[in-house]
Amino acid sequence: MKIVKMETHMLSQKVIANVTPEFARVYNIPEGHTSVGFFSADNDDIGYLAVDDASKKANIKLIHAETYYGGTTCSWSKYGGSVFVLFSGPRVEDVKSGLRYVRDFIENHSELCNFDGDEGTAFYAQTIPRPGKYFQEWCELKPGESYAYLVGGPIETNYALDKALKAGNTRVARYWYPPSHANSSGAVLAGTESACRAATNAFVEALEYAIKNPLEV
């Protein structure tokens, strides 16, 4: 089977230069952060990864990120869903910089793929050499750790995650049980970069086997 990369896109983005005290209270925005930016994308996984990448490069803090029910344009959703991400910064320039990094990652660094052009086999598998501030907090990752972000259909993914864990010395830093909001399943595995790359490769290979042989035990 041939791996086919799928495009991902930022769908919308907005900035509020000076939030009201009430807005700041509702979202528990840190003191001193007066501006917020928020965006949506046509794939929820890329949204999370993009804001983590931006948190390495811009002075921003992730406030809220959540998949819409139905989630993405891939196999685990036929409803064109998306993701909502909101972050804050001390200055409007910080927030705008964060959005630029987010958009660049979404449009140029996504690893959303499928097999043989069939969106019903879509998956996300990517090794990230070092985490941003968001994933350090969300997944309790150490600054020097790498991580593998692995997501797909529930049955195939849980089979493939076992193979991924056996391929490298990694730990499960985050796991989402099926069905997620996007009707998927997945995990963030943490370890050295080489271990995470081995886990990512093993995940994709096992995913392909599970998809090609759905009834074999």
Secondary structure, DSSP 8 states (H G I E B T S, - for coil): --EEE----EEEEEEESS--HHHHHHHT--TT--EEEEEEES-HHHHHHHHHHHHHHSS-EEEEEEE-TT--SSTT-SS---EEEEEEESSHHHHHHHHHHHHHHHHHS--EEEETTEEEEEEEEEEESS--HHHHHHS---TT-EEEEEEE-HHHHHHHHHHHHHHSS-EEEEEE-SS-TTS-EEEEEEE-HHHHHHHHHHHHHHHHHHHH-TT--
